Amino acid sequence: MPTSSTCGAGCGNWDAESTEYPDPVPSPHFRAGVILVVARGDGAVMAFERSDVPGAWQLPQGGIDDGETVEEAAWRELREETGLGSDQVSLRSVSGHWTVYELPVEHRRPGRIGQAHRWCYFDVVDGTVAPQPDGVEFAAWAWTDIDELIQRVAPFRRPSYEEMLRGRR
């Protein structure tokens, strides 16, 4: 049964067990962003190892800038973090709702308790794409199975990944 929580940042009540919210972002205390799923025809997804936490893998993600649409943010983040563009991948769909997670206390910024994301699903145009990780946020990349990625992602991100990836095989 979902529980209702009140966050310490004064964001009011929200469902602490759900990761799904309709528009708009559920609270200004959650940074709005996009998560990018780049998939091959065989179902493998492109995952990246964090530079600051060796062994921690995730999908590319980033914030939505003021005045930017979800789709614009997705394409910008894809270019910035992977070097990929519309000649290598095509945008298949964007989730119709936000997923939300709380950041561990030691990773929070003042006034922020977590992040809210719209998920953007990209298909590889041909099977030979080779991203160029930025070297700052990501150290390496690999094609991986969804279950393996979910196991390697940070525990606080795992519920969102399970919800948004397991149903899309």
C-alpha positions as CSV (number, residue, x, y, z in Angstrom):
1,M,0.0,0.0,0.0
2,P,1.5,3.4,-1.0
3,T,2.5,5.6,1.9
4,S,2.3,9.4,1.9
5,S,5.4,11.2,3.0
6,T,6.2,14.8,3.8
7,C,9.7,15.7,2.8
8,G,12.0,17.7,5.0
9,A,12.3,20.4,2.3
10,G,8.7,21.4,2.7
11,C,7.4,19.9,-0.6
12,G,4.2,18.7,0.9
13,N,2.7,15.2,0.6
14,W,3.8,12.8,-2.1
15,D,3.5,9.1,-2.6
16,A,6.8,7.7,-1.3
17,E,6.4,4.2,-2.9
18,S,5.3,5.3,-6.4
19,T,7.7,6.6,-9.0
20,E,5.0,7.8,-11.4
21,Y,3.6,11.3,-11.6
22,P,1.7,13.2,-14.3
23,D,2.7,16.7,-15.5
24,P,3.8,19.0,-14.1
25,V,6.9,18.0,-12.0
26,P,5.5,16.9,-8.6
27,S,7.5,19.5,-6.6
28,P,10.0,22.3,-7.2
29,H,12.2,20.3,-4.8
30,F,12.8,17.7,-7.6
31,R,15.1,18.7,-10.5
32,A,13.3,18.1,-13.8
33,G,15.3,16.1,-16.3
34,V,15.4,13.4,-19.0
35,I,16.7,9.8,-19.0
36,L,17.9,8.5,-22.3
37,V,17.4,4.9,-23.4
38,V,19.3,4.0,-26.5
39,A,18.4,0.5,-27.7
40,R,19.5,-1.9,-30.4
41,G,17.2,-4.2,-32.3
42,D,18.2,-7.1,-30.1
43,G,17.0,-5.3,-27.0
44,A,20.4,-4.4,-25.6
45,V,20.7,-0.9,-24.2
46,M,23.6,1.5,-24.1
47,A,24.9,1.9,-20.5
48,F,27.6,4.1,-19.1
49,E,30.0,3.7,-16.2
50,R,30.2,6.8,-14.0
51,S,33.7,8.4,-13.7
52,D,33.2,9.3,-10.0
53,V,31.9,5.9,-8.9
54,P,33.8,3.1,-10.7
55,G,31.5,0.1,-11.1
56,A,28.3,2.2,-11.0
57,W,26.5,2.1,-14.4
58,Q,23.5,4.1,-15.6
59,L,21.8,5.6,-18.6
60,P,22.6,9.1,-19.8
61,Q,20.5,11.8,-18.1
62,G,20.4,15.5,-17.5
63,G,18.3,18.5,-16.6
64,I,15.7,20.3,-18.7
65,D,16.8,23.9,-19.2
66,D,14.3,26.8,-18.9
67,G,12.3,27.2,-22.0
68,E,13.4,23.8,-23.4
69,T,11.0,21.0,-24.3
70,V,11.5,17.4,-23.1
71,E,12.5,16.4,-26.6
72,E,15.0,19.3,-27.0
73,A,16.6,18.4,-23.7
74,A,16.8,14.8,-24.7
75,W,18.7,15.5,-28.0
76,R,21.0,18.1,-26.2
77,E,21.9,15.7,-23.4
78,L,22.4,12.8,-25.9
79,R,24.9,15.0,-27.9
80,E,26.6,16.3,-24.7
81,E,27.0,13.0,-22.9
82,T,27.4,10.5,-25.8
83,G,28.3,12.5,-28.9
84,L,25.4,10.8,-30.7
85,G,23.0,12.6,-33.0
86,S,20.0,12.1,-35.3
87,D,22.2,10.5,-38.0
88,Q,22.9,7.6,-35.6
89,V,19.7,7.3,-33.5
90,S,16.0,8.1,-33.9
91,L,13.6,9.2,-31.1
92,R,10.9,6.5,-30.8
93,S,8.9,7.7,-27.8
94,V,8.8,9.8,-24.7
95,S,7.1,8.6,-21.5
96,G,3.8,10.3,-20.7
97,H,4.6,10.7,-17.0
98,W,7.5,11.6,-14.6
99,T,9.4,9.1,-12.6
100,V,10.7,10.4,-9.3
101,Y,13.4,9.4,-6.9
102,E,15.0,10.8,-3.8
103,L,18.8,11.4,-3.8
104,P,20.8,10.1,-0.8
105,V,21.1,12.9,1.8
106,E,24.8,13.3,1.1
107,H,24.1,14.0,-2.6
108,R,21.4,16.6,-2.2
109,R,21.7,20.3,-3.0
110,P,20.1,22.9,-0.8
111,G,16.3,22.9,-1.4
112,R,16.4,19.8,-3.5
113,I,15.6,16.3,-2.4
114,G,15.6,14.4,-5.6
115,Q,15.0,14.2,-9.4
116,A,12.0,13.8,-11.6
117,H,12.5,12.4,-15.1
118,R,10.7,11.9,-18.4
119,W,12.2,8.8,-20.2
120,C,13.1,9.2,-23.9
121,Y,13.5,6.0,-25.9
122,F,15.9,6.0,-28.9
123,D,16.5,3.3,-31.5
124,V,19.8,2.9,-33.2
125,V,19.6,3.7,-36.9
126,D,22.3,1.1,-37.7
127,G,23.9,-1.4,-35.4
128,T,27.4,0.2,-35.5
129,V,27.0,3.3,-33.3
130,A,30.0,4.1,-31.1
131,P,29.3,6.8,-28.5
132,Q,32.1,9.0,-27.2
133,P,31.6,9.4,-23.5
134,D,32.5,12.9,-22.3
135,G,35.2,11.6,-20.0
136,V,33.9,13.9,-17.2
137,E,30.7,12.2,-16.2
138,F,31.3,8.8,-17.8
139,A,34.5,6.7,-18.2
140,A,33.2,3.8,-20.3
141,W,30.2,2.5,-22.1
142,A,28.8,-1.0,-23.1
143,W,25.8,-2.6,-24.6
144,T,24.0,-4.4,-21.8
145,D,21.0,-6.5,-21.0
146,I,18.2,-4.6,-19.1
147,D,18.4,-6.9,-16.1
148,E,22.2,-6.5,-15.8
149,L,21.8,-2.7,-16.0
150,I,19.2,-2.7,-13.3
151,Q,21.5,-4.7,-11.0
152,R,24.4,-2.3,-11.6
153,V,22.5,1.0,-11.2
154,A,22.6,2.8,-7.8
155,P,20.0,1.4,-5.5
156,F,18.1,4.8,-5.2
157,R,17.6,4.7,-9.0
158,R,16.6,1.1,-9.2
159,P,12.8,1.4,-8.8
160,S,12.5,3.9,-11.7
161,Y,14.7,1.7,-13.9
162,E,12.7,-1.4,-13.1
163,E,9.4,0.4,-13.9
164,M,10.5,2.0,-17.1
165,L,12.7,-0.7,-18.6
166,R,11.3,-4.1,-17.7
167,G,8.0,-3.4,-19.5
168,R,9.8,-2.3,-22.7
169,R,11.6,-5.4,-23.8
